[in-house]
Amino acid sequence: QVQLVESGGGSVQAGGSLRVSCAASGDTFSNYHMGWFRQAPGKEREFVAAISRSGAPTIYADSVKGRFTISRDNAKNTVDLQMNSLKPEDTAVYYCAAGSIVTRVSPNYDYWGQGTQVTVSS
């Protein structure tokens, strides 16, 4: 069992930055690959970024490449998503997820947090 709790969401203007974090508890954190997903109202949940158990490699959605950075600290059981140059289309609830494989497909993740809201105004 893994419990995930996101934090750090908020409201920023376009071009600004925000860092969302995910704290894990329960099973050994370093055994899990981690991902970030987001979901806007009326849209399906979409992949944002993922990171392997050891921290490398990382993968990103094309829409966030060069702007977002995923990282993890296995000693602290946390995974972060640094979001720079934010755009209004980045507005969504951001979720962290844990799974046994690195994937862009959300059903392949086994555990999910409840999400944190990120709002980007123009």
KEZA-975138 format. One record per residue: residue number from 1; residue in one letter; chain; x, y, z of N, C-alpha, C, O in turn. Coordinates in steps of 0.001 Angstrom, whole numbers, plus 500000, padded with zeros to 6 digits. Example, Ala and Ser with C-alpha at 12.3 -4.5 7.8 and 13.67 -1.06 7.14 Angstrom:
- i|aa|ch|nc1|nc2|nc3|cac1|cac2|cac3|cc1|cc2|cc3|oc1|oc2|oc3
- 1|A|A|513190|494310|507800|512300|495500|507800|513200|496700|507800|514236|496681|508465 $
- 2|S|A|512850|497750|507080|513670|498940|507140|512900|500030|507870|513409|501138|508039 $
This chain:
- i|aa|ch|nc1|nc2|nc3|cac1|cac2|cac3|cc1|cc2|cc3|oc1|oc2|oc3
- 1|Q|A|500827|498819|500000|500000|500000|500000|500875|501250|500000|501901|501312|500677 $
- 2|V|A|500445|502240|499226|501121|503527|499173|500064|504614|499280|499055|504586|498574 $
- 3|Q|A|500299|505558|500155|499446|506725|500272|500205|507936|499735|501380|508129|500047 $
- 4|L|A|499527|508747|498929|500146|509888|498278|499350|511148|498594|498122|511151|498517 $
- 5|V|A|500053|512213|498949|499422|513483|499275|500144|514596|498541|501338|514811|498748 $
- 6|E|A|499417|515311|497677|499983|516428|496935|499837|517727|497720|498940|517873|498551 $
- 7|S|A|500732|518661|497439|500664|519984|498036|501370|520973|497113|502052|520574|496169 $
- 8|G|A|501202|522258|497390|501914|523289|496666|501141|523955|495552|501662|524862|494903 $
- 9|G|A|499916|523534|495311|499120|524172|494282|498759|525598|494658|498894|526006|495812 $
- 10|G|A|498302|526341|493674|497921|527721|493906|497573|528408|492617|497373|527763|491588 $
- 11|S|A|497499|529725|492673|497136|530553|491532|498294|531468|491161|498851|532155|492017 $
- 12|V|A|498652|531473|489889|499733|532315|489386|499326|532917|488053|498407|532431|487394 $
- 13|Q|A|500014|533973|487665|499796|534565|486353|500640|533855|485307|501664|533248|485618 $
- 14|A|A|500193|533941|484068|500938|533344|482969|502386|533823|482981|502665|535003|483192 $
- 15|G|A|503296|532888|482752|504713|533186|482798|505348|532943|484145|506574|532957|484262 $
- 16|G|A|504546|532721|485158|505051|532491|486492|505458|531055|486723|505413|530226|485815 $
- 17|S|A|505856|530769|487954|506338|529444|488334|505616|528942|489569|505122|529718|490387 $
- 18|L|A|505569|527640|489678|504957|526993|490827|505597|525625|490988|505992|524994|490007 $
- 19|R|A|505696|525173|492222|506253|523851|492511|505231|523058|493304|504824|523470|494390 $
- 20|V|A|504816|521923|492766|503924|521031|493474|504718|519833|493972|505660|519381|493321 $
- 21|S|A|504328|519331|495128|505049|518240|495759|504106|517098|496086|502895|517286|496206 $
- 22|C|A|504672|515923|496227|503915|514733|496571|504680|513973|497633|505839|513612|497433 $
- 23|A|A|504036|513730|498761|504632|512974|499850|504019|511579|499894|502797|511429|499867 $
- 24|A|A|504863|510572|499961|504420|509186|499965|504659|508548|501317|505611|508884|502021 $
- 25|S|A|503789|507629|501667|503952|506843|502878|503420|505437|502630|502698|505197|501662 $
- 26|G|A|503780|504522|503502|503357|503148|503356|504497|502269|502871|505509|502123|503557 $
- 27|D|A|504336|501690|501704|505340|500805|501136|506608|501566|500777|506614|502796|500732 $
- 28|T|A|507669|500834|500524|508964|501431|500224|508883|502311|498987|508594|501830|497892 $
- 29|F|A|509139|503603|499167|508974|504575|498093|509901|504291|496921|509503|504431|495764 $
- 30|S|A|511131|503895|497211|512113|503693|496157|511785|502508|495251|512436|502333|494221 $
- 31|N|A|510811|501704|495602|510387|500593|494755|509470|501033|493620|509188|500248|492714 $
- 32|Y|A|509002|502281|493658|507980|502729|492730|508482|503793|491774|509184|504725|492164 $
- 33|H|A|508110|503634|490518|508216|504719|489569|507083|505705|489865|506011|505313|490326 $
- 34|M|A|507333|506978|489597|506368|508011|489940|505998|508841|488719|506816|509067|487827 $
- 35|G|A|504762|509282|488701|504296|510120|487612|503453|511273|488109|502886|511229|489200 $
- 36|W|A|503382|512307|487288|502465|513430|487496|501481|513477|486339|501863|513370|485173 $
- 37|F|A|500218|513637|486678|499149|513786|485710|498334|515023|486069|498440|515552|487175 $
- 38|R|A|497527|515472|485127|496662|516610|485403|495324|516418|484709|495218|515705|483711 $
- 39|Q|A|494309|517067|485256|492978|516972|484694|492269|518310|484828|492106|518834|485930 $
- 40|A|A|491855|518850|483702|491074|520072|483670|489598|519717|483600|489255|518629|483139 $
- 41|P|A|488710|520609|484046|487270|520320|483990|486819|519977|482577|487145|520683|481623 $
- 42|G|A|486072|518897|482452|485566|518474|481162|486551|517730|480293|486211|517336|479178 $
- 43|K|A|487760|517527|480773|488776|516828|480001|489230|515574|480734|489064|515444|481947 $
- 44|E|A|489802|514662|479972|490349|513451|480561|491681|513746|481235|492368|514709|480896 $
- 45|R|A|492025|512907|482184|493308|513030|482838|494428|512790|481829|494367|511841|481047 $
- 46|E|A|495448|513645|481844|496528|513531|480884|497880|513446|481571|498083|513972|482665 $
- 47|F|A|498789|512773|480900|500138|512597|481406|500910|513900|481364|500776|514680|480421 $
- 48|V|A|501722|514136|482391|502577|515311|482448|504055|514920|482463|504828|515373|481619 $
- 49|A|A|504446|514083|483420|505850|513712|483566|505956|512443|484387|505044|512104|485141 $
- 50|A|A|507072|511741|484242|507325|510540|485035|508809|510429|485319|509642|510978|484598 $
- 51|I|A|509123|509710|486383|510503|509544|486806|510695|508116|487298|509825|507556|487964 $
- 52|S|A|511834|507536|486967|512106|506160|487352|512398|506052|488841|512536|507058|489536 $
- 53|R|A|512489|504820|489316|512713|504586|490738|513982|505236|491259|514020|505732|492384 $
- 54|S|A|515015|505232|490439|516306|505769|490847|516476|507249|490524|517471|507857|490917 $
- 55|G|A|515520|507831|489815|515598|509235|489457|515954|509500|488016|515871|510643|487567 $
- 56|A|A|516343|508493|487285|516660|508624|485867|516337|507320|485162|516592|506249|485712 $
- 57|P|A|515782|507379|483961|515470|508574|483188|514170|509242|483630|513447|508737|484488 $
- 58|T|A|513896|510390|483019|512628|511073|483181|511981|511228|481811|512674|511283|480795 $
- 59|I|A|510675|511298|481784|509944|511512|480544|508914|512615|480764|508432|512819|481878 $
- 60|Y|A|508581|513327|479674|507681|514461|479749|506712|514463|478586|507028|513990|477495 $
- 61|A|A|505539|514996|478828|504629|515283|477736|505215|516398|476875|505897|517288|477383 $
- 62|D|A|504948|516345|475577|505481|517368|474681|505046|518774|475096|505787|519738|474900 $
- 63|S|A|503870|518889|475659|503328|520187|476016|504074|520871|477154|503931|522079|477345 $
- 64|V|A|504872|520113|477917|505566|520695|479061|507078|520588|478956|507787|521080|479834 $
- 65|K|A|507587|519962|477912|509037|519828|477754|509707|521196|477739|509255|522119|477061 $
- 66|G|A|510782|521307|478490|511508|522557|478572|510959|523527|479588|511602|524534|479886 $
- 67|R|A|509777|523252|480132|509161|524133|481116|509030|523477|482491|509188|524141|483515 $
- 68|F|A|508743|522184|482512|508526|521461|483764|509699|520530|484032|510326|520026|483101 $
- 69|T|A|509993|520305|485304|511032|519377|485716|510516|518509|486854|510049|519019|487872 $
- 70|I|A|510603|517199|486677|510225|516267|487727|511480|515803|488457|512523|515594|487837 $
- 71|S|A|511379|515644|489764|512502|515176|490563|511973|514381|491746|510793|514463|492087 $
- 72|R|A|512854|513614|492367|512439|512845|493533|513561|512781|494545|514736|512923|494207 $
- 73|D|A|513183|512566|495786|514127|512394|496877|513684|511144|497627|512745|511190|498422 $
- 74|N|A|514355|510039|497375|513936|508777|497973|514159|508738|499486|513487|507985|500191 $
- 75|A|A|515089|509537|499983|515308|509605|501418|514162|510300|502133|513893|510017|503300 $
- 76|K|A|513483|511212|501436|512372|511956|502007|511015|511446|501537|509981|511949|501978 $
- 77|N|A|511006|510461|500654|509770|509902|500101|508920|510969|499417|507710|511044|499630 $
- 78|T|A|509562|511784|498600|508853|512852|497913|509197|512880|496434|510282|512470|496022 $
- 79|V|A|508258|513369|495651|508478|513657|494241|507903|515037|493974|506803|515355|494426 $
- 80|D|A|508645|515856|493241|508255|517236|492988|508095|517480|491497|508652|516763|490666 $
- 81|L|A|507326|518502|491184|507185|518968|489811|507370|520471|489811|506504|521212|490278 $
- 82|Q|A|508500|520922|489286|508771|522343|489150|508191|522816|487828|508552|522299|486771 $
- 83|M|A|507300|523789|487877|506600|524268|486701|506989|525719|486451|506702|526595|487267 $
- 84|N|A|507638|525967|485331|508058|527302|484940|507333|527724|483666|506775|526894|482947 $
- 85|S|A|507351|529016|483403|506717|529566|482199|505299|529049|482043|504911|528586|480971 $
- 86|L|A|504544|529131|483099|503203|528563|483106|502280|529282|482133|502373|530493|481931 $
- 87|K|A|501395|528507|481545|500422|528997|480585|499014|528739|481110|498821|527837|481925 $
- 88|P|A|498026|529515|480659|496650|529249|481103|496197|527820|480855|495422|527274|481640 $
- 89|E|A|496665|527207|479784|496280|525834|479495|496884|524814|480450|496539|523634|480391 $
- 90|D|A|497783|525256|481330|498299|524385|482381|497343|524284|483568|497561|523473|484468 $
- 91|T|A|496300|525089|483579|495331|525063|484667|494671|523696|484762|494093|523211|483789 $
- 92|A|A|494756|523079|485927|494213|521738|486128|494434|521331|487569|495141|522002|488322 $
- 93|V|A|493821|520227|487938|494174|519548|489173|495331|518608|488860|495245|517793|487941 $
- 94|Y|A|496397|518723|489616|497586|517916|489388|497634|516764|490381|497481|516961|491587 $
- 95|Y|A|497847|515562|489862|497870|514346|490655|499231|513666|490547|499832|513639|489473 $
- 96|C|A|499711|513127|491644|500862|512247|491575|500395|510802|491643|499334|510503|492192 $
- 97|A|A|501194|509919|491084|500829|508513|490994|502068|507642|491150|503178|508057|490819 $
- 98|A|A|501866|506443|491652|502944|505476|491842|502613|504179|491131|501462|503742|491129 $
- 99|G|A|503612|503564|490529|503395|502316|489830|504655|501501|489687|505740|501934|490073 $
- 100|S|A|504503|500321|489130|505620|499393|488982|506342|499521|487646|507364|498870|487431 $
- 101|I|A|505818|500357|486744|506474|500624|485476|506430|502114|485193|505577|502825|485723 $
- 102|V|A|507342|502589|484362|507315|503967|483893|506433|504014|482653|506677|503295|481683 $
- 103|T|A|505411|504858|482686|504458|504883|481592|503775|506234|481509|503684|506964|482496 $
- 104|R|A|503295|506557|480305|502492|507748|480086|501006|507467|480223|500193|508385|480116 $
- 105|V|A|500634|506211|480460|499242|505792|480473|498766|505669|481905|499284|504854|482669 $
- 106|S|A|497787|506471|482273|497357|506550|483659|496835|505236|484252|497099|504972|485425 $
- 107|P|A|496102|504395|483494|495629|503144|484104|496742|502208|484544|496483|501278|485307 $
- 108|N|A|497958|502418|484094|499059|501555|484487|499649|501915|485843|500503|501192|486354 $
- 109|Y|A|499210|503012|486427|499638|503382|487773|498688|502782|488799|497486|502664|488558 $
- 110|D|A|499235|502410|489934|498487|501666|490938|497943|502521|492072|496927|502168|492671 $
- 111|Y|A|498587|503623|492377|498202|504459|493504|498160|505911|493082|498975|506362|492278 $
- 112|W|A|497202|506638|493635|496972|508033|493263|496723|508904|494477|496117|508471|495456 $
- 113|G|A|497199|510137|494401|496842|511124|495389|495517|511773|495049|494903|511451|494032 $
- 114|Q|A|495072|512690|495902|493787|513359|495700|493893|514611|494848|492871|515160|494437 $
- 115|G|A|495091|515072|494576|495292|516176|493667|495434|517521|494353|495002|517705|495490 $
- 116|T|A|496049|518458|493641|496176|519827|494094|495894|520758|492914|496358|520515|491801 $
- 117|Q|A|495137|521819|493162|494694|522708|492096|495782|523699|491708|496393|524338|492564 $
- 118|V|A|496011|523815|490411|496901|524825|489853|496087|525669|488884|495483|525143|487949 $
- 119|T|A|496073|526972|489109|495326|527888|488258|496277|528937|487696|496990|529604|488446 $
- 120|V|A|496284|529078|486377|497155|530032|485698|496268|531028|484961|495497|530643|484082 $
- 121|S|A|496371|532290|485312|495560|533326|484699|496349|534057|483624|497573|534164|483703 $
- 122|S|A|495640|534557|482621|496279|535272|481529|496351|536762|481812|496863|537522|480991 $
